[in-house]
């Protein structure tokens, strides 16, 4: 009888795990599986901690300290934000002139909210990334993956189209995935 109870417990735990995974898939799926999506889409991932930026295509620097996505003619169609220490997920539509900003602090955040702000802006033919210190272009320099300097900092919040998503304590999950599609 005890073995039957144990097997039923394992079965119930497996069922709950499957339901939780399906719930996460259903929440994130509309952004990644919309009608405009195709196999050559470039999900751009920006993760907290030392602010790692990753793209399958990469970014090139310009002479103004900015970086631009190497594949022109794409459109930012959505943003998934995982915030509040990984406890909350927001599936955000991109809007007409999408902007995604990351408040980055080197140690404890100052009263102004950030030591540096990294901003992604999209227009019909270009996705650019800039920061208030004008160093992100040198950091990107054509790479598919790069880390914002100094690496000792952390994210305090992510802002998408003027809506703030607070990060949790240092060392917890805080990230955004921007879906950058070819039309």
OpenMM code with the backbone's topology and positions (N, CA, C; nanometers):
from openmm import Vec3, app, unit

residues = "UNK UNK UNK UNK UNK UNK UNK UNK UNK UNK UNK UNK UNK UNK UNK UNK UNK UNK UNK UNK UNK UNK UNK UNK UNK UNK UNK UNK UNK UNK UNK UNK UNK UNK UNK UNK UNK UNK UNK UNK UNK UNK UNK UNK UNK UNK UNK UNK UNK UNK UNK UNK UNK UNK UNK UNK UNK UNK UNK UNK UNK UNK UNK UNK UNK UNK UNK UNK UNK UNK UNK UNK UNK UNK UNK UNK UNK UNK UNK UNK UNK UNK UNK UNK UNK UNK UNK UNK UNK UNK UNK UNK UNK UNK UNK UNK UNK UNK UNK UNK UNK UNK UNK UNK UNK UNK UNK UNK UNK UNK UNK UNK UNK UNK UNK UNK UNK UNK UNK UNK UNK UNK UNK UNK UNK UNK UNK UNK UNK UNK UNK UNK UNK UNK UNK UNK UNK UNK UNK UNK UNK UNK UNK UNK UNK UNK UNK UNK UNK UNK UNK UNK UNK UNK UNK UNK UNK UNK UNK UNK UNK UNK UNK UNK UNK UNK UNK UNK UNK UNK UNK UNK UNK UNK UNK UNK UNK UNK UNK UNK UNK UNK UNK".split()
positions = [
    Vec3(0.0820, -0.1192, 0.0000),
    Vec3(0.0000, 0.0000, 0.0000),
    Vec3(0.0862, 0.1253, 0.0000),
    Vec3(0.1980, 0.1206, 0.0730),
    Vec3(0.2850, 0.2369, 0.0808),
    Vec3(0.3483, 0.2666, -0.0552),
    Vec3(0.3837, 0.1621, -0.1337),
    Vec3(0.4401, 0.1822, -0.2669),
    Vec3(0.3394, 0.2471, -0.3602),
    Vec3(0.2137, 0.2101, -0.3495),
    Vec3(0.1092, 0.2694, -0.4319),
    Vec3(0.0948, 0.4179, -0.4003),
    Vec3(0.0992, 0.4534, -0.2741),
    Vec3(0.0903, 0.5939, -0.2343),
    Vec3(0.2094, 0.6727, -0.2876),
    Vec3(0.3276, 0.6141, -0.2809),
    Vec3(0.4480, 0.6804, -0.3309),
    Vec3(0.4392, 0.7027, -0.4822),
    Vec3(0.3944, 0.5998, -0.5554),
    Vec3(0.3803, 0.6113, -0.7010),
    Vec3(0.2784, 0.7197, -0.7353),
    Vec3(0.1679, 0.7231, -0.6638),
    Vec3(0.0662, 0.8263, -0.6889),
    Vec3(0.1220, 0.9650, -0.6577),
    Vec3(0.2034, 0.9759, -0.5542),
    Vec3(0.2676, 1.1039, -0.5207),
    Vec3(0.3611, 1.1492, -0.6309),
    Vec3(0.4420, 1.0566, -0.6848),
    Vec3(0.5324, 1.0904, -0.7957),
    Vec3(0.4534, 1.1320, -0.9192),
    Vec3(0.3441, 1.0592, -0.9455),
    Vec3(0.2605, 1.0918, -1.0607),
    Vec3(0.2014, 1.2323, -1.0461),
    Vec3(0.1502, 1.2633, -0.9265),
    Vec3(0.0919, 1.3961, -0.9021),
    Vec3(0.1973, 1.5057, -0.9144),
    Vec3(0.3177, 1.4820, -0.8618),
    Vec3(0.4249, 1.5813, -0.8723),
    Vec3(0.4638, 1.6025, -1.0180),
    Vec3(0.4701, 1.4952, -1.0957),
    Vec3(0.5016, 1.5066, -1.2386),
    Vec3(0.3945, 1.5838, -1.3130),
    Vec3(0.2694, 1.5592, -1.2795),
    Vec3(0.1584, 1.6302, -1.3425),
    Vec3(0.1625, 1.7796, -1.3105),
    Vec3(0.1910, 1.8146, -1.1858),
    Vec3(0.2021, 1.9558, -1.1471),
    Vec3(0.3186, 2.0238, -1.2179),
    Vec3(0.4303, 1.9534, -1.2303),
    Vec3(0.5460, 2.0089, -1.3016),
    Vec3(0.5116, 2.0339, -1.4472),
    Vec3(0.4463, 1.9382, -1.5114),
    Vec3(0.4068, 1.9549, -1.6514),
    Vec3(0.3111, 2.0729, -1.6678),
    Vec3(0.2166, 2.0862, -1.5753),
    Vec3(0.1214, 2.1981, -1.5827),
    Vec3(0.1932, 2.3319, -1.5660),
    Vec3(0.2900, 2.3396, -1.4758),
    Vec3(0.3653, 2.4642, -1.4558),
    Vec3(0.4459, 2.4991, -1.5797),
    Vec3(0.5118, 2.4001, -1.6396),
    Vec3(0.5902, 2.4257, -1.7609),
    Vec3(0.4999, 2.4702, -1.8759),
    Vec3(0.3818, 2.4082, -1.8889),
    Vec3(0.2891, 2.4501, -1.9932),
    Vec3(0.2420, 2.5938, -1.9689),
    Vec3(0.2196, 2.6300, -1.8428),
    Vec3(0.1774, 2.7667, -1.8114),
    Vec3(0.2824, 2.8689, -1.8519),
    Vec3(0.4098, 2.8391, -1.8264),
    Vec3(0.5180, 2.9296, -1.8681),
    Vec3(0.5227, 2.9375, -2.0202),
    Vec3(0.5105, 2.8226, -2.0887),
    Vec3(0.5108, 2.8215, -2.2350),
    Vec3(0.3943, 2.9045, -2.2901),
    Vec3(0.2765, 2.8882, -2.2328),
    Vec3(0.1595, 2.9615, -2.2811),
    Vec3(0.1762, 3.1123, -2.2613),
    Vec3(0.2430, 3.1541, -2.1543),
    Vec3(0.2649, 3.2962, -2.1288),
    Vec3(0.3640, 3.3564, -2.2269),
    Vec3(0.4727, 3.2863, -2.2543),
    Vec3(0.5795, 3.3391, -2.3390),
    Vec3(0.5548, 3.3112, -2.4858),
    Vec3(0.4806, 3.2082, -2.5181),
    Vec3(0.4599, 3.1630, -2.6550),
    Vec3(0.4089, 3.2703, -2.7519),
    Vec3(0.3115, 3.3550, -2.7165),
    Vec3(0.2627, 3.4528, -2.8140),
    Vec3(0.3721, 3.5462, -2.8666),
    Vec3(0.4693, 3.5802, -2.7876),
    Vec3(0.5760, 3.6679, -2.8346),
    Vec3(0.6666, 3.5944, -2.9314),
    Vec3(0.6991, 3.4684, -2.9017),
    Vec3(0.7941, 3.3955, -2.9837),
    Vec3(0.7301, 3.3242, -3.1015),
    Vec3(0.5998, 3.3090, -3.0999),
    Vec3(0.5339, 3.2337, -3.2057),
    Vec3(0.4227, 3.3160, -3.2701),
    Vec3(0.4485, 3.4425, -3.2967),
    Vec3(0.3451, 3.5234, -3.3608),
    Vec3(0.3472, 3.4993, -3.5119),
    Vec3(0.2510, 3.5553, -3.5822),
    Vec3(0.2379, 3.5303, -3.7248),
    Vec3(0.3584, 3.5795, -3.8039),
    Vec3(0.4263, 3.6846, -3.7577),
    Vec3(0.5384, 3.7402, -3.8326),
    Vec3(0.6689, 3.6651, -3.8072),
    Vec3(0.6688, 3.5750, -3.7123),
    Vec3(0.7927, 3.5069, -3.6766),
    Vec3(0.8361, 3.4090, -3.7842),
    Vec3(0.9663, 3.3957, -3.8010),
    Vec3(1.0219, 3.2977, -3.8937),
    Vec3(1.1530, 3.2483, -3.8363),
    Vec3(1.2143, 3.1515, -3.9025),
    Vec3(1.3340, 3.0881, -3.8511),
    Vec3(1.4548, 3.1782, -3.8410),
    Vec3(1.4535, 3.2947, -3.9050),
    Vec3(1.5700, 3.3828, -3.8992),
    Vec3(1.5500, 3.5010, -3.8040),
    Vec3(1.4511, 3.4921, -3.7146),
    Vec3(1.4313, 3.5963, -3.6142),
    Vec3(1.5504, 3.5984, -3.5198),
    Vec3(1.5754, 3.7127, -3.4620),
    Vec3(1.6891, 3.7277, -3.3717),
    Vec3(1.6407, 3.7671, -3.2338),
    Vec3(1.6285, 3.6702, -3.1398),
    Vec3(1.5944, 3.7092, -3.0036),
    Vec3(1.7152, 3.7767, -2.9392),
    Vec3(1.6967, 3.8944, -2.8874),
    Vec3(1.8058, 3.9690, -2.8240),
    Vec3(1.7838, 3.9575, -2.6740),
    Vec3(1.8798, 3.8982, -2.6058),
    Vec3(1.8658, 3.8700, -2.4632),
    Vec3(1.9563, 3.9637, -2.3848),
    Vec3(1.8985, 4.0318, -2.2885),
    Vec3(1.9750, 4.1174, -2.1984),
    Vec3(1.9481, 4.0671, -2.0580),
    Vec3(2.0532, 4.0179, -1.9921),
    Vec3(2.0374, 3.9571, -1.8609),
    Vec3(2.1084, 4.0394, -1.7558),
    Vec3(2.0511, 4.0399, -1.6358),
    Vec3(2.1029, 4.1191, -1.5250),
    Vec3(2.2363, 4.0716, -1.4735),
    Vec3(2.2667, 4.1149, -1.3543),
    Vec3(2.4007, 4.0887, -1.3012),
    Vec3(2.4970, 4.1844, -1.3663),
    Vec3(2.5855, 4.1326, -1.4480),
    Vec3(2.6829, 4.2202, -1.5131),
    Vec3(2.6334, 4.2718, -1.6476),
    Vec3(2.5080, 4.2613, -1.6760),
    Vec3(2.4427, 4.3087, -1.7976),
    Vec3(2.5057, 4.2472, -1.9225),
    Vec3(2.4731, 4.1231, -1.9483),
    Vec3(2.5181, 4.0517, -2.0674),
    Vec3(2.4173, 4.0734, -2.1784),
    Vec3(2.4666, 4.1059, -2.2984),
    Vec3(2.3816, 4.1307, -2.4145),
    Vec3(2.4183, 4.0280, -2.5204),
    Vec3(2.3167, 3.9579, -2.5736),
    Vec3(2.3404, 3.8503, -2.6679),
    Vec3(2.2453, 3.8610, -2.7862),
    Vec3(2.2982, 3.8418, -2.9070),
    Vec3(2.2209, 3.8447, -3.0298),
    Vec3(2.2850, 3.7471, -3.1274),
    Vec3(2.2049, 3.6738, -3.2045),
    Vec3(2.2639, 3.5808, -3.3021),
    Vec3(2.3346, 3.6556, -3.4148),
    Vec3(2.2969, 3.7796, -3.4394),
    Vec3(2.3539, 3.8565, -3.5500),
    Vec3(2.4653, 3.9488, -3.5027),
    Vec3(2.4444, 4.0207, -3.3935),
    Vec3(2.5467, 4.1097, -3.3397),
    Vec3(2.5171, 4.2568, -3.3620),
    Vec3(2.6040, 4.3412, -3.3051),
    Vec3(2.5900, 4.4861, -3.3109),
    Vec3(2.7218, 4.5484, -3.3568),
    Vec3(2.7136, 4.6552, -3.4351),
    Vec3(2.8329, 4.7285, -3.4789),
    Vec3(2.8337, 4.8646, -3.4122),
    Vec3(2.9524, 4.9137, -3.3795),
    Vec3(2.9626, 5.0447, -3.3157),
    Vec3(2.9578, 5.1550, -3.4204),
    Vec3(2.9180, 5.2743, -3.3754),
    Vec3(2.9256, 5.3916, -3.4609),
    Vec3(3.0205, 5.4923, -3.3961),
    Vec3(3.0332, 5.6096, -3.4554),
    Vec3(3.1285, 5.7086, -3.4032),
    Vec3(3.0711, 5.7939, -3.2901),
    Vec3(2.9497, 5.7632, -3.2443),
    Vec3(2.8867, 5.8403, -3.1360),
    Vec3(2.8743, 5.7606, -3.0065),
    Vec3(2.9426, 5.6447, -2.9982),
    Vec3(2.9370, 5.5635, -2.8775),
    Vec3(2.8184, 5.4706, -2.8698),
    Vec3(2.7416, 5.4591, -2.9780),
    Vec3(2.6262, 5.3694, -2.9835),
    Vec3(2.6638, 5.2422, -3.0585),
    Vec3(2.5732, 5.1454, -3.0536),
    Vec3(2.5860, 5.0240, -3.1339),
    Vec3(2.4539, 5.0026, -3.2074),
    Vec3(2.4622, 4.9462, -3.3279),
    Vec3(2.3442, 4.9222, -3.4104),
    Vec3(2.3409, 4.7750, -3.4508),
    Vec3(2.2209, 4.7180, -3.4497),
    Vec3(2.2053, 4.5786, -3.4897),
    Vec3(2.2547, 4.5641, -3.6336),
    Vec3(2.3295, 4.4576, -3.6612),
    Vec3(2.3911, 4.4408, -3.7929),
    Vec3(2.2914, 4.4074, -3.9032),
    Vec3(2.1750, 4.3553, -3.8706),
    Vec3(2.0761, 4.3211, -3.9723),
    Vec3(1.9671, 4.4271, -3.9726),
    Vec3(1.9720, 4.5167, -4.0702),
    Vec3(1.8724, 4.6239, -4.0808),
    Vec3(1.7410, 4.5684, -4.1361),
    Vec3(1.6358, 4.6416, -4.1186),
    Vec3(1.5073, 4.6051, -4.1765),
    Vec3(1.4262, 4.5076, -4.0924),
    Vec3(1.4626, 4.4881, -3.9695),
    Vec3(1.3826, 4.4045, -3.8810),
    Vec3(1.2895, 4.4944, -3.7996),
    Vec3(1.2000, 4.4317, -3.7259),
    Vec3(1.1056, 4.5072, -3.6437),
    Vec3(1.0994, 4.4447, -3.5053),
    Vec3(1.1063, 4.5287, -3.4025),
    Vec3(1.0926, 4.4819, -3.2653),
    Vec3(0.9438, 4.4584, -3.2400),
    Vec3(0.9056, 4.3316, -3.2204),
    Vec3(0.7633, 4.2979, -3.2103),
    Vec3(0.7157, 4.2662, -3.0696),
    Vec3(0.8062, 4.2446, -2.9780),
    Vec3(0.7632, 4.2150, -2.8421),
    Vec3(0.8805, 4.2045, -2.7471),
    Vec3(0.8495, 4.2141, -2.6197),
    Vec3(0.9508, 4.2040, -2.5153),
    Vec3(0.8933, 4.1179, -2.4031),
    Vec3(0.9714, 4.0202, -2.3592),
    Vec3(0.9360, 3.9410, -2.2421),
    Vec3(1.0304, 3.9848, -2.1316),
    Vec3(0.9747, 4.0294, -2.0191),
    Vec3(1.0547, 4.0750, -1.9055),
    Vec3(1.0344, 3.9769, -1.7900),
    Vec3(1.1450, 3.9244, -1.7404),
    Vec3(1.1421, 3.8412, -1.6201),
    Vec3(1.2049, 3.9268, -1.5113),
    Vec3(1.1279, 3.9600, -1.4085),
    Vec3(1.1718, 4.0614, -1.3119),
    Vec3(1.1318, 4.0230, -1.1703),
    Vec3(1.1575, 4.1143, -1.0774),
    Vec3(1.1242, 4.0956, -0.9365),
    Vec3(1.1889, 3.9680, -0.8819),
    Vec3(1.3180, 3.9536, -0.9140),
    Vec3(1.3917, 3.8371, -0.8665),
    Vec3(1.3534, 3.7083, -0.9358),
    Vec3(1.2934, 3.7178, -1.0542),
    Vec3(1.2502, 3.5993, -1.1273),
    Vec3(1.1113, 3.5524, -1.0900),
    Vec3(1.0432, 3.6252, -1.0024),
    Vec3(0.9108, 3.5847, -0.9560),
    Vec3(0.7976, 3.6288, -1.0483),
    Vec3(0.8216, 3.7268, -1.1356),
    Vec3(0.7163, 3.7785, -1.2225),
    Vec3(0.7639, 3.7814, -1.3672),
    Vec3(0.6677, 3.7638, -1.4595),
    Vec3(0.6951, 3.7676, -1.6027),
    Vec3(0.5938, 3.8602, -1.6674),
    Vec3(0.6415, 3.9497, -1.7556),
    Vec3(0.5518, 4.0370, -1.8309),
    Vec3(0.5768, 4.0146, -1.9796),
    Vec3(0.4699, 3.9952, -2.0537),
    Vec3(0.4752, 3.9800, -2.1989),
    Vec3(0.4252, 4.1124, -2.2572),
    Vec3(0.5178, 4.1951, -2.3056),
    Vec3(0.4866, 4.3331, -2.3423),
    Vec3(0.4902, 4.3494, -2.4938),
    Vec3(0.3848, 4.4082, -2.5503),
    Vec3(0.3870, 4.4413, -2.6919),
    Vec3(0.4852, 4.5543, -2.7153),
    Vec3(0.5443, 4.5577, -2.8324),
    Vec3(0.6503, 4.6550, -2.8583),
    Vec3(0.5985, 4.7976, -2.8779),
    Vec3(0.4812, 4.8152, -2.9351),
    Vec3(0.4314, 4.9498, -2.9617),
    Vec3(0.4920, 5.0085, -3.0883),
    Vec3(0.4571, 5.1342, -3.1191),
    Vec3(0.5023, 5.1961, -3.2443),
    Vec3(0.6491, 5.2367, -3.2427),
    Vec3(0.6941, 5.2980, -3.1359),
    Vec3(0.8347, 5.3383, -3.1223),
    Vec3(0.8882, 5.2783, -2.9930),
    Vec3(0.9166, 5.1493, -2.9966),
    Vec3(0.9538, 5.0823, -2.8719),
    Vec3(1.0880, 5.1280, -2.8166),
    Vec3(1.0939, 5.1342, -2.6853),
    Vec3(1.2186, 5.1651, -2.6149),
    Vec3(1.2255, 5.0761, -2.4911),
    Vec3(1.3419, 5.0165, -2.4711),
    Vec3(1.3653, 4.9304, -2.3561),
    Vec3(1.4894, 4.9838, -2.2866),
    Vec3(1.4755, 5.0222, -2.1594),
    Vec3(1.5881, 5.0810, -2.0852),
    Vec3(1.6224, 4.9942, -1.9653),
    Vec3(1.7512, 4.9875, -1.9356),
    Vec3(1.8026, 4.9086, -1.8246),
    Vec3(1.8783, 5.0013, -1.7310),
    Vec3(1.8305, 5.0144, -1.6065),
    Vec3(1.8985, 5.0958, -1.5056),
    Vec3(2.0081, 5.0104, -1.4433),
    Vec3(2.1329, 5.0553, -1.4561),
    Vec3(2.2504, 4.9781, -1.4161),
    Vec3(2.3236, 5.0523, -1.3055),
    Vec3(2.3491, 4.9832, -1.1955),
    Vec3(2.4159, 5.0451, -1.0804),
    Vec3(2.5484, 4.9745, -1.0546),
    Vec3(2.6507, 5.0521, -1.0235),
    Vec3(2.7832, 4.9941, -0.9999),
    Vec3(2.7943, 4.9324, -0.8615),
    Vec3(2.7323, 4.9898, -0.7641),
    Vec3(2.7303, 4.9349, -0.6276),
    Vec3(2.5856, 4.9500, -0.5803),
    Vec3(2.5633, 5.0287, -0.4800),
    Vec3(2.4276, 5.0599, -0.4377),
    Vec3(2.3745, 5.1692, -0.5303),
    Vec3(2.2500, 5.1572, -0.5719),
    Vec3(2.1934, 5.2553, -0.6644),
    Vec3(2.1845, 5.3930, -0.5999),
    Vec3(2.2237, 5.4960, -0.6737),
    Vec3(2.2131, 5.6319, -0.6203),
    Vec3(2.0677, 5.6781, -0.6183),
    Vec3(2.0384, 5.7877, -0.5479),
    Vec3(1.9007, 5.8393, -0.5433),
    Vec3(1.8422, 5.8681, -0.6814),
    Vec3(1.9276, 5.9001, -0.7782),
    Vec3(1.8790, 5.9277, -0.9136),
    Vec3(1.8278, 5.8021, -0.9826),
    Vec3(1.8601, 5.6842, -0.9292),
    Vec3(1.8073, 5.5603, -0.9839),
    Vec3(1.9063, 5.4720, -1.0563),
    Vec3(2.0163, 5.5275, -1.1100),
    Vec3(2.1133, 5.4454, -1.1817),
    Vec3(2.2433, 5.5222, -1.2017),
    Vec3(2.3527, 5.4472, -1.2068),
    Vec3(2.4818, 5.5064, -1.2439),
    Vec3(2.4935, 5.5175, -1.3956),
    Vec3(2.4230, 5.4298, -1.4660),
    Vec3(2.4264, 5.4274, -1.6118),
    Vec3(2.2925, 5.3724, -1.6595),
    Vec3(2.2437, 5.4204, -1.7723),
    Vec3(2.1201, 5.3692, -1.8307),
    Vec3(2.1500, 5.3222, -1.9720),
    Vec3(2.1178, 5.1958, -2.0001),
    Vec3(2.1388, 5.1356, -2.1311),
    Vec3(2.0025, 5.1303, -2.1985),
    Vec3(1.9909, 5.1906, -2.3170),
    Vec3(1.8615, 5.2027, -2.3836),
    Vec3(1.8661, 5.1419, -2.5236),
    Vec3(1.7714, 5.0535, -2.5514),
    Vec3(1.7510, 4.9993, -2.6858),
    Vec3(1.6338, 5.0750, -2.7464),
    Vec3(1.6531, 5.1278, -2.8681),
    Vec3(1.5452, 5.1969, -2.9391),
    Vec3(1.5326, 5.1366, -3.0775),
    Vec3(1.4075, 5.1211, -3.1214),
    Vec3(1.3822, 5.0645, -3.2530),
    Vec3(1.3030, 5.1633, -3.3374),
    Vec3(1.3459, 5.1790, -3.4617),
    Vec3(1.2667, 5.2511, -3.5601),
    Vec3(1.2456, 5.1533, -3.6751),
    Vec3(1.1758, 5.1918, -3.7792),
    Vec3(1.1419, 5.0931, -3.8825),
    Vec3(1.2602, 5.0172, -3.9447),
    Vec3(1.3808, 5.0703, -3.9428),
    Vec3(1.4903, 4.9985, -4.0099),
    Vec3(1.6147, 4.9812, -3.9236),
    Vec3(1.6060, 5.0087, -3.7940),
    Vec3(1.7274, 5.0058, -3.7137),
    Vec3(1.6944, 4.9809, -3.5663),
    Vec3(1.7746, 4.8969, -3.5029),
    Vec3(1.7689, 4.8794, -3.3585),
    Vec3(1.9028, 4.9264, -3.3055),
    Vec3(1.8989, 5.0288, -3.2206),
    Vec3(2.0236, 5.0817, -3.1660),
    Vec3(2.0262, 5.0626, -3.0152),
    Vec3(2.1477, 5.0590, -2.9617),
    Vec3(2.1655, 5.0521, -2.8172),
    Vec3(2.2668, 5.1597, -2.7803),
    Vec3(2.2337, 5.2350, -2.6765),
    Vec3(2.3207, 5.3430, -2.6296),
    Vec3(2.3204, 5.3405, -2.4773),
    Vec3(2.4200, 5.4037, -2.4200),
    Vec3(2.4188, 5.4198, -2.2747),
    Vec3(2.4576, 5.5620, -2.2414),
    Vec3(2.4252, 5.6041, -2.1202),
    Vec3(2.4477, 5.7429, -2.0819),
    Vec3(2.5954, 5.7792, -2.0768),
    Vec3(2.6850, 5.6804, -2.0625),
    Vec3(2.8287, 5.7079, -2.0585),
    Vec3(2.8956, 5.6982, -2.1957),
    Vec3(2.8176, 5.6605, -2.2988),
    Vec3(2.8640, 5.6513, -2.4380),
    Vec3(2.9803, 5.5532, -2.4567),
    Vec3(2.9742, 5.4378, -2.3895),
    Vec3(3.0790, 5.3364, -2.4025),
    Vec3(3.0298, 5.2064, -2.4651),
    Vec3(2.8997, 5.1915, -2.4836),
    Vec3(2.8442, 5.0635, -2.5269),
    Vec3(2.8892, 5.0269, -2.6684),
    Vec3(2.9116, 5.1248, -2.7542),
    Vec3(2.9572, 5.0956, -2.8905),
    Vec3(3.0906, 5.0238, -2.8917),
    Vec3(3.1845, 5.0704, -2.8096),
    Vec3(3.3147, 5.0036, -2.8014),
    Vec3(3.3017, 4.8632, -2.7432),
    Vec3(3.2097, 4.8448, -2.6512),
    Vec3(3.1904, 4.7136, -2.5908),
    Vec3(3.1307, 4.6156, -2.6913),
    Vec3(3.0379, 4.6621, -2.7768),
    Vec3(2.9724, 4.5753, -2.8742),
    Vec3(3.0686, 4.5397, -2.9872),
    Vec3(3.1187, 4.6396, -3.0574),
    Vec3(3.2206, 4.6262, -3.1617),
    Vec3(3.2037, 4.5042, -3.2518),
    Vec3(3.0814, 4.4812, -3.3022),
    Vec3(3.0564, 4.3742, -3.3972),
    Vec3(3.0337, 4.2366, -3.3363),
    Vec3(3.0350, 4.2262, -3.2055),
    Vec3(3.0223, 4.0961, -3.1389),
    Vec3(2.8763, 4.0527, -3.1277),
    Vec3(2.8573, 3.9212, -3.1195),
    Vec3(2.7240, 3.8663, -3.0960),
    Vec3(2.6902, 3.8656, -2.9477),
    Vec3(2.7904, 3.8643, -2.8643),
    Vec3(2.7680, 3.8645, -2.7200),
    Vec3(2.8731, 3.9521, -2.6545),
    Vec3(2.8281, 4.0391, -2.5653),
    Vec3(2.9222, 4.1236, -2.4924),
    Vec3(2.8662, 4.1568, -2.3555),
    Vec3(2.9549, 4.2012, -2.2671),
    Vec3(2.9183, 4.2336, -2.1294),
    Vec3(2.9468, 4.3808, -2.1054),
    Vec3(2.8472, 4.4503, -2.0505),
    Vec3(2.8643, 4.5918, -2.0197),
    Vec3(2.9647, 4.6067, -1.9056),
    Vec3(3.0459, 4.7094, -1.9133),
    Vec3(3.1516, 4.7337, -1.8138),
    Vec3(3.1106, 4.8441, -1.7175),
    Vec3(3.1468, 4.8420, -1.5928),
    Vec3(3.2222, 4.7374, -1.5260),
    Vec3(3.1324, 4.6189, -1.4928),
    Vec3(3.1911, 4.5013, -1.4855),
    Vec3(3.1135, 4.3792, -1.4643),
    Vec3(3.0654, 4.3636, -1.3204),
    Vec3(3.1040, 4.4524, -1.2328),
    Vec3(3.0638, 4.4420, -1.0922),
    Vec3(2.9259, 4.5020, -1.0651),
    Vec3(2.8669, 4.5683, -1.1643),
    Vec3(2.7366, 4.6317, -1.1438),
    Vec3(2.6219, 4.5337, -1.1513),
    Vec3(2.5021, 4.5871, -1.1378),
    Vec3(2.3815, 4.5051, -1.1437),
    Vec3(2.2633, 4.5893, -1.1923),
    Vec3(2.1598, 4.5230, -1.2414),
    Vec3(2.0380, 4.5923, -1.2847),
    Vec3(1.9513, 4.6261, -1.1646),
    Vec3(1.8905, 4.7450, -1.1687),
    Vec3(1.7937, 4.7783, -1.0645),
    Vec3(1.6511, 4.7747, -1.1179),
    Vec3(1.6333, 4.8041, -1.2489),
    Vec3(1.4996, 4.7944, -1.3083),
    Vec3(1.5116, 4.7915, -1.4604),
    Vec3(1.4055, 4.7414, -1.5221),
    Vec3(1.3914, 4.7408, -1.6681),
    Vec3(1.2671, 4.8225, -1.6990),
    Vec3(1.2771, 4.9131, -1.7947),
    Vec3(1.1639, 4.9967, -1.8339),
    Vec3(1.1307, 4.9685, -1.9798),
    Vec3(1.0050, 4.9313, -2.0064),
    Vec3(0.9599, 4.9072, -2.1431),
    Vec3(0.8459, 5.0034, -2.1705),
    Vec3(0.8660, 5.0914, -2.2690),
    Vec3(0.7627, 5.1886, -2.3069),
    Vec3(0.7050, 5.2611, -2.1852),
    Vec3(0.7926, 5.3136, -2.1008),
    Vec3(0.7597, 5.3931, -1.9826),
    Vec3(0.6943, 5.3164, -1.8677),
    Vec3(0.6977, 5.1841, -1.8708),
    Vec3(0.6495, 5.1034, -1.7593),
    Vec3(0.7701, 5.0369, -1.6933),
    Vec3(0.7838, 5.0558, -1.5616),
    Vec3(0.8980, 5.0023, -1.4878),
    Vec3(0.8702, 4.8616, -1.4364),
    Vec3(0.9745, 4.7769, -1.4460),
    Vec3(0.9721, 4.6420, -1.3914),
    Vec3(1.0928, 4.6308, -1.2987),
    Vec3(1.0702, 4.6302, -1.1655),
    Vec3(1.1824, 4.6303, -1.0713),
    Vec3(1.2525, 4.4945, -1.0657),
    Vec3(1.3835, 4.4996, -1.0541),
    Vec3(1.4610, 4.3777, -1.0345),
    Vec3(1.4645, 4.3459, -0.8859),
    Vec3(1.4981, 4.2255, -0.8531),
    Vec3(1.5101, 4.1866, -0.7130),
    Vec3(1.6501, 4.2173, -0.6622),
    Vec3(1.6860, 4.1588, -0.5502),
    Vec3(1.8204, 4.1798, -0.4948),
    Vec3(1.9284, 4.1291, -0.5906),
    Vec3(2.0478, 4.1806, -0.5751),
    Vec3(2.1603, 4.1403, -0.6593),
    Vec3(2.1756, 3.9887, -0.6553),
    Vec3(2.1970, 3.9313, -0.7716),
    Vec3(2.2127, 3.7870, -0.7809),
    Vec3(2.0850, 3.7133, -0.8161),
    Vec3(1.9704, 3.7832, -0.8227),
    Vec3(1.8453, 3.7185, -0.8606),
    Vec3(1.8172, 3.7452, -1.0085),
    Vec3(1.7237, 3.6721, -1.0643),
    Vec3(1.6950, 3.6801, -1.2073),
    Vec3(1.6269, 3.8127, -1.2413),
    Vec3(1.6814, 3.8790, -1.3422),
    Vec3(1.6211, 3.9997, -1.3977),
    Vec3(1.6706, 4.0103, -1.5412),
    Vec3(1.5799, 3.9951, -1.6385),
    Vec3(1.6239, 3.9947, -1.7775),
    Vec3(1.5102, 4.0315, -1.8710),
    Vec3(1.5471, 4.0650, -1.9945),
    Vec3(1.4486, 4.0929, -2.0983),
    Vec3(1.4916, 4.0209, -2.2254),
    Vec3(1.3938, 3.9681, -2.2967),
    Vec3(1.4164, 3.9085, -2.4281),
    Vec3(1.3368, 3.9923, -2.5272),
    Vec3(1.4087, 4.0564, -2.6186),
    Vec3(1.3444, 4.1369, -2.7215),
    Vec3(1.3356, 4.0540, -2.8484),
    Vec3(1.2166, 4.0463, -2.9074),
    Vec3(1.1970, 3.9682, -3.0291),
    Vec3(1.2088, 4.0642, -3.1476),
    Vec3(1.3103, 4.0401, -3.2294),
    Vec3(1.3437, 4.1280, -3.3415),
    Vec3(1.3237, 4.0500, -3.4702),
    Vec3(1.2071, 4.0695, -3.5360),
    Vec3(1.1659, 3.9895, -3.6506),
    Vec3(1.1945, 4.0572, -3.7831),
    Vec3(1.2121, 3.9738, -3.8858),
    Vec3(1.2103, 4.0243, -4.0234),
    Vec3(1.0643, 4.0328, -4.0637),
    Vec3(1.0269, 4.1413, -4.1322),
    Vec3(0.8848, 4.1547, -4.1730),
    Vec3(0.8454, 4.0520, -4.2770),
] * unit.nanometer
topology = app.Topology()
chain = topology.addChain("A")
for resn in residues:
    res = topology.addResidue(resn, chain)
    for name in ("N", "CA", "C"):
        topology.addAtom(name, app.Element.getBySymbol(name[0]), res)
